[in-house]
Amino acid sequence: MPSTASPLPGNAPVLPIALIVVLYLAFSVYRRTRAQKVRPWRAVLITAAIVVVSLFGIVATARSMTETLFVVLMLIGLAVGIALGLQMMRSIRFWRDDTTGELWMQGGVLYVVVWLGSYLLRYGARFAATGSLFPFSVTQTAQPETTLGLLSSALLFLSIGLWISRAYALVQKYRENRRDAVQA
């Protein structure tokens, strides 16, 4: 009988972790399809947290940062992520509640699918490069970065660009709504 154990820290089973991730992502997609108030500062804080955690992850694998190819791919990924994120924000419907004047939004399934696709692409490249979904492990020896490994690390910046553009678009929509409310 095959084991679900893996070389994760503490030999944690892969199947329950994968199930938790899939359930969380499914819940996130569901939540994005429901109408919700636009909270721009919450979006900015979440984006800042994601950027900081992502940068800590890149620093933890500092070998990538010394490679010219990584820097080029990182800048391309960031630019594509920002451009794609701004385009994807157009798929979200915004409206103002006439009684309260608050800005609401609904949709974003396409945005979540694009983000999830970039996430899966990043981990697919990591797996192809290292045979592991994790950037480092206790047993891993120091090896030179492969092109796929550098691509995997750089794709993180595509995701960062998506988050930055989402926060930017939400703040802009919120400001427009406030300006329109004052003028009305």
N, C-alpha and C positions, 0 to 999 in steps of 0.2 A: 504494500500500500504506500503510495507516494506521500511524502511529508510536506506540510505547508510551511515548515521552518525555513528560515533564510539566514544569511550572514548579517542580518541587521544587528545593531547593538543589543545585547541581551538575548539574541536569537529569537526576536519577536516574530510571530507568524505574519506572513505577507498578506494572506487572504483577508483577515479582519481589518488590517490597515487599509487595504485597497477598498474594501466595502465602506469603511467610514469616509474615505475621500470621495467615493462615488456618491454616497448619500448626501454629503455636505454640498457637493457641486450640484446635485439635483435640486436640493433645497434652495440654493442660490439662484438657479435658473427660475424656479417657481416664484421666488420672491421678486425677481426682476420683472416678472410679467404682471404683477399686481400693481394697482395704483398706489403711489406713495408720495408724501410731501417731499419737496426738494429741500434738502438740508446741506447747503454748500459747504459750511465749515466742517461738517462731519465728513463729507467727501474729501476735503483737503487734509484732514487729520488722518483718515484711513490711507490716503495716498502717501502721505509723508511716512507713515508707519511702514507701508509696503516698500517704499523706496529705501528706507533705512535698513530694514531686514534684508532686502535684496542685496544692498551694498555690503552688508556684513557677510553675506554668503559669498560674494565675489572676493572679498578680502580674505576669507577663510581659504579660498583656493587661489592664492596670490600668484601662483605660477602663470595663470592666464594673463594677468595684467602686464606682464613683461613682454608679451608677444605682440608684434606689430599687427599681425592678422587679426588678433582679438580686438585691438583698439579700432581698427577699420570696421570690423563686423559689428562691434558695439555701437559705433556712431550710426552706421546704417540701420541697425535694429531700432535704435532710439528714434531716428527720423521716421522710419516706416511706421513704428508704433504710434507716434504722435499723429502723423497724417492719417493713418488708418483709424485711429481712435476718434479723431474729429469727424471723419466721414461716418463712422458707425454711430456717433451721437445723433446724427440726423435721423436714424431709425427709431429714436425714442420720441414719443408723443408728449408734449408739454401743454398744460393749460392752467389758467388762473381760476380759482374758486371765486365766483362773483360775490358770495356772501362774506368771505373772510379776506379775500385778496391774496391768499397764499398760492404759491406755485406748486403744481403737482406734475408728476410724470408717470408714464406707464410704457412698458415695452422693454426693449433692450435685449431680447432673446438673441438677435443676430450678434450684438456686441458680446454677449456671454459666449456664444458659439465660437466667435473669432478668438476671444481670449483663451478659451479652453483648447482650441486648435493650436494656438501658439504654445500653450503649456504642454500639450501632448507631443508636439514637434520637438520641443526642447528636451523632454525626457526620452523621446525616441532616439534623438541624436546622442544623448548621454549613454543610453543603453548600448547603442551601436558602437560607441567609442570605448566603453569600459566594461560592458557586460553587467553593469550595475545601474540602478536608478538613483543612487546616492552619490553626491560629489566626492565624498571621501569616506574611508572606513578605517578602522583600527588596523586591519591587516594589509591595507593597500601600501605598496611600496612607491617611492617617488619615481615617477616615470615622466618622460617628456610628454607635453600635451600633444594630442593628435588634432588634426584639422576638425574632425567631428566634435572632439572635446571642447575646442575653442568655440565652435559654432554653438554648441549647447550652452556654454556660459554666456555668449553674446546674445542669444535669443532671450535671455532674461531681460535685456534692455528693450526688446520689443514689447514685452509685457509692461515694463515700467512706463514706456511711452503711451501705451493704451490707458493706463491709470492716470497719468499726468493729463492727458487730453480730456479724459472724463471729468476730472476735478475742474479743469479750466472751463470746460463747456458748461458745467453745472453752475459755477460761480457767475459766468457771463449771463446765462439765462436768468438766474436769480436777480442780478443787477438790472437787467432789462425789465423784468417784471416789476421791481421796485420803482424804477423810473417811470414805467407806464402807469403804475398805480398812483403816483404823485401827480402825473399829468392829467389823469382822468377825473 
